[in-house]
């Protein structure tokens, strides 16, 4: 496949993968046993599930956004040369 036909570069896909791993890690950190009507489980309000996991997910989503928005290195130069032709 021609390198110019890809939407993103290899660097962007690597950053995208890192962001996806962070999102999955955040959801794994959020998981755990819940409370039932018969027994209350105080672990649902733990620091890991309330503060750490959402921050990890947010960092993952921000990383994914950066990977999509981050311009490829040579793409800007190619578009400027094509305008003048």
TORPA-4810 file (N, C-alpha, C, O; in nm, 3 decimals):
<nodes>
NODE_1_0.085_-0.118_0.000_0.000_0.000_0.000_0.089_0.124_0.000_0.193_0.127_0.066_X
NODE_2_0.047_0.224_-0.073_0.125_0.347_-0.085_0.121_0.424_0.047_0.016_0.438_0.109_X
NODE_3_0.237_0.473_0.089_0.247_0.544_0.217_0.165_0.673_0.216_0.116_0.715_0.321_X
NODE_4_0.149_0.737_0.101_0.074_0.862_0.094_-0.075_0.842_0.108_-0.147_0.939_0.135_X
NODE_5_-0.126_0.721_0.091_-0.270_0.697_0.100_-0.319_0.670_0.242_-0.439_0.667_0.265_X
NODE_6_-0.228_0.651_0.337_-0.269_0.629_0.475_-0.310_0.761_0.538_-0.252_0.866_0.511_X
NODE_7_-0.412_0.755_0.623_-0.461_0.876_0.687_-0.364_0.928_0.793_-0.349_1.049_0.810_X
NODE_8_-0.298_0.837_0.863_-0.207_0.876_0.970_-0.072_0.807_0.949_-0.061_0.711_0.873_X
NODE_9_0.029_0.857_1.017_0.161_0.795_1.011_0.174_0.691_1.122_0.087_0.676_1.208_X
NODE_10_0.286_0.619_1.118_0.312_0.515_1.217_0.314_0.573_1.358_0.264_0.511_1.451_X
NODE_11_0.373_0.693_1.373_0.379_0.759_1.504_0.238_0.782_1.559_0.214_0.762_1.678_X
NODE_12_0.147_0.825_1.473_0.010_0.851_1.516_-0.059_0.723_1.562_-0.133_0.724_1.661_X
NODE_13_-0.036_0.614_1.491_-0.098_0.487_1.528_-0.041_0.434_1.660_-0.114_0.373_1.738_X
NODE_14_0.086_0.458_1.685_0.145_0.416_1.812_0.084_0.496_1.927_0.049_0.439_2.031_X
NODE_15_0.071_0.627_1.910_0.008_0.711_2.013_-0.138_0.671_2.033_-0.188_0.669_2.145_X
NODE_16_-0.206_0.639_1.925_-0.345_0.594_1.932_-0.356_0.465_2.013_-0.447_0.450_2.094_X
NODE_17_-0.264_0.372_1.991_-0.263_0.248_2.066_-0.237_0.270_2.214_-0.298_0.204_2.298_X
NODE_18_-0.146_0.362_2.246_-0.119_0.394_2.386_-0.244_0.451_2.452_-0.276_0.416_2.566_X
NODE_19_-0.314_0.539_2.382_-0.438_0.595_2.436_-0.544_0.489_2.457_-0.616_0.491_2.557_X
NODE_20_-0.554_0.395_2.365_-0.651_0.287_2.379_-0.618_0.199_2.499_-0.708_0.158_2.572_X
NODE_21_-0.491_0.171_2.521_-0.449_0.092_2.638_-0.482_0.168_2.767_-0.524_0.106_2.864_X
NODE_22_-0.463_0.299_2.769_-0.496_0.378_2.887_-0.647_0.376_2.917_-0.687_0.365_3.032_X
NODE_23_-0.728_0.385_2.814_-0.874_0.380_2.834_-0.915_0.244_2.889_-0.994_0.236_2.983_X
NODE_24_-0.860_0.138_2.832_-0.894_0.003_2.880_-0.847_-0.015_3.024_-0.918_-0.074_3.106_X
NODE_25_-0.726_0.035_3.056_-0.675_0.025_3.193_-0.765_0.102_3.290_-0.788_0.056_3.402_X
NODE_26_-0.816_0.217_3.248_-0.906_0.294_3.334_-1.035_0.220_3.362_-1.085_0.222_3.474_X
NODE_27_-1.090_0.154_3.261_-1.213_0.079_3.282_-1.187_-0.045_3.369_-1.273_-0.084_3.448_X
NODE_28_-1.071_-0.105_3.355_-1.037_-0.218_3.442_-1.022_-0.172_3.586_-1.065_-0.241_3.679_X
NODE_29_-0.961_-0.053_3.606_-0.949_0.001_3.741_-1.086_0.033_3.801_-1.103_0.026_3.923_X
NODE_30_-1.183_0.068_3.719_-1.317_0.098_3.769_-1.396_-0.026_3.808_-1.489_-0.019_3.888_X
NODE_31_-1.359_-0.140_3.751_-1.437_-0.261_3.775_-1.414_-0.314_3.915_-1.316_-0.280_3.981_X
NODE_32_-1.504_-0.397_3.958_-1.496_-0.459_4.090_-1.634_-0.499_4.137_-1.734_-0.475_4.070_X
NODE_33_-1.638_-0.561_4.251_-1.768_-0.606_4.301_-1.855_-0.487_4.342_-1.804_-0.386_4.391_X
NODE_34_-1.983_-0.501_4.322_-2.076_-0.396_4.360_-2.149_-0.430_4.488_-2.123_-0.534_4.549_X
NODE_35_-2.238_-0.344_4.527_-2.319_-0.368_4.646_-2.449_-0.435_4.607_-2.498_-0.416_4.496_X
NODE_36_-2.503_-0.512_4.697_-2.633_-0.575_4.678_-2.730_-0.514_4.779_-2.686_-0.452_4.876_X
NODE_37_-2.859_-0.531_4.759_-2.954_-0.478_4.859_-2.936_-0.542_4.997_-2.971_-0.481_5.098_X
NODE_38_-2.883_-0.664_5.001_-2.865_-0.731_5.130_-2.736_-0.688_5.201_-2.731_-0.685_5.324_X
NODE_39_-2.632_-0.655_5.124_-2.504_-0.623_5.186_-2.439_-0.504_5.115_-2.428_-0.502_4.992_X
NODE_40_-2.396_-0.406_5.192_-2.328_-0.289_5.138_-2.179_-0.317_5.128_-2.118_-0.369_5.222_X
NODE_41_-2.120_-0.283_5.014_-1.976_-0.301_4.992_-1.912_-0.162_4.984_-1.935_-0.091_4.887_X
NODE_42_-1.834_-0.122_5.083_-1.776_0.013_5.081_-1.667_0.029_4.975_-1.620_0.140_4.952_X
NODE_43_-1.625_-0.080_4.910_-1.521_-0.072_4.808_-1.568_0.007_4.685_-1.485_0.051_4.606_X
NODE_44_-1.698_0.025_4.667_-1.743_0.101_4.551_-1.705_0.248_4.560_-1.707_0.319_4.460_X
NODE_45_-1.671_0.295_4.679_-1.628_0.433_4.697_-1.479_0.444_4.723_-1.435_0.541_4.784_X
NODE_46_-1.400_0.347_4.678_-1.257_0.349_4.701_-1.191_0.457_4.615_-1.247_0.502_4.516_X
NODE_47_-1.071_0.498_4.656_-0.996_0.601_4.586_-0.965_0.559_4.443_-0.968_0.641_4.351_X
NODE_48_-0.936_0.432_4.426_-0.902_0.380_4.294_-1.020_0.391_4.197_-1.001_0.427_4.080_X
NODE_49_-1.140_0.362_4.244_-1.256_0.361_4.154_-1.317_0.499_4.134_-1.380_0.524_4.031_X
NODE_50_-1.301_0.587_4.230_-1.363_0.719_4.221_-1.271_0.824_4.159_-1.317_0.909_4.084_X
NODE_51_-1.142_0.819_4.189_-1.050_0.923_4.143_-0.951_0.875_4.038_-0.936_0.938_3.933_X
NODE_52_-0.883_0.766_4.064_-0.775_0.721_3.976_-0.828_0.674_3.840_-0.776_0.716_3.736_X
NODE_53_-0.927_0.588_3.839_-0.976_0.530_3.714_-1.032_0.636_3.617_-0.999_0.631_3.499_X
NODE_54_-1.114_0.730_3.662_-1.161_0.832_3.567_-1.048_0.920_3.512_-1.054_0.962_3.396_X
NODE_55_-0.947_0.949_3.593_-0.835_1.029_3.545_-0.757_0.952_3.439_-0.715_1.009_3.338_X
NODE_56_-0.736_0.822_3.461_-0.666_0.740_3.363_-0.746_0.734_3.232_-0.687_0.744_3.124_X
NODE_57_-0.877_0.718_3.241_-0.961_0.717_3.120_-0.954_0.851_3.048_-0.944_0.855_2.926_X
NODE_58_-0.961_0.959_3.123_-0.955_1.092_3.062_-0.821_1.114_2.992_-0.818_1.170_2.882_X
NODE_59_-0.712_1.071_3.054_-0.581_1.081_2.988_-0.577_0.997_2.861_-0.517_1.037_2.761_X
NODE_60_-0.641_0.881_2.865_-0.646_0.796_2.747_-0.723_0.861_2.633_-0.678_0.859_2.519_X
NODE_61_-0.838_0.919_2.664_-0.917_0.986_2.560_-0.843_1.109_2.506_-0.850_1.136_2.386_X
NODE_62_-0.774_1.182_2.593_-0.696_1.297_2.548_-0.581_1.252_2.458_-0.550_1.319_2.359_X
NODE_63_-0.518_1.140_2.491_-0.410_1.087_2.408_-0.462_1.044_2.271_-0.397_1.067_2.170_X
NODE_64_-0.579_0.983_2.269_-0.640_0.944_2.141_-0.671_1.068_2.057_-0.647_1.069_1.936_X
NODE_65_-0.724_1.171_2.119_-0.752_1.296_2.048_-0.627_1.358_1.992_-0.626_1.407_1.879_X
NODE_66_-0.520_1.357_2.071_-0.392_1.411_2.024_-0.339_1.330_1.906_-0.287_1.387_1.810_X
NODE_67_-0.353_1.199_1.913_-0.304_1.114_1.803_-0.378_1.141_1.674_-0.319_1.132_1.566_X
NODE_68_-0.504_1.174_1.683_-0.583_1.202_1.562_-0.552_1.342_1.508_-0.543_1.361_1.387_X
NODE_69_-0.536_1.439_1.597_-0.516_1.577_1.555_-0.372_1.607_1.518_-0.347_1.692_1.432_X
NODE_70_-0.277_1.539_1.580_-0.134_1.565_1.557_-0.102_1.549_1.408_-0.122_1.441_1.352_X
NODE_71_-0.051_1.655_1.345_-0.026_1.647_1.200_0.096_1.562_1.169_0.195_1.567_1.241_X
NODE_72_0.090_1.485_1.063_0.210_1.412_1.019_0.319_1.510_0.978_0.289_1.622_0.937_X
NODE_73_0.444_1.469_0.987_0.557_1.559_0.962_0.560_1.611_0.820_0.570_1.732_0.800_X
NODE_74_0.553_1.525_0.722_0.570_1.567_0.583_0.442_1.612_0.515_0.448_1.664_0.404_X
NODE_75_0.329_1.595_0.578_0.202_1.625_0.514_0.184_1.773_0.485_0.131_1.809_0.380_X
NODE_76_0.229_1.861_0.575_0.213_2.005_0.556_0.299_2.054_0.439_0.254_2.136_0.359_X
NODE_77_0.419_2.003_0.429_0.506_2.044_0.320_0.451_1.997_0.186_0.461_2.069_0.087_X
NODE_78_0.394_1.878_0.181_0.338_1.826_0.057_0.219_1.910_0.012_0.206_1.941_-0.106_X
NODE_79_0.132_1.948_0.106_0.014_2.026_0.068_0.054_2.166_0.020_-0.009_2.220_-0.071_X
NODE_80_0.158_2.225_0.080_0.201_2.358_0.036_0.261_2.353_-0.106_0.243_2.447_-0.184_X
NODE_81_0.330_2.248_-0.139_0.388_2.238_-0.274_0.282_2.208_-0.378_0.296_2.248_-0.493_X
NODE_82_0.175_2.138_-0.338_0.069_2.107_-0.433_-0.019_2.228_-0.464_-0.082_2.232_-0.569_X
NODE_83_-0.025_2.325_-0.375_-0.109_2.443_-0.398_-0.054_2.526_-0.512_-0.130_2.577_-0.593_X
NODE_84_0.075_2.540_-0.519_0.136_2.622_-0.622_0.135_2.558_-0.761_0.158_2.628_-0.860_X
NODE_85_0.111_2.431_-0.769_0.116_2.362_-0.900_-0.012_2.373_-0.976_-0.023_2.321_-1.087_X
</nodes>
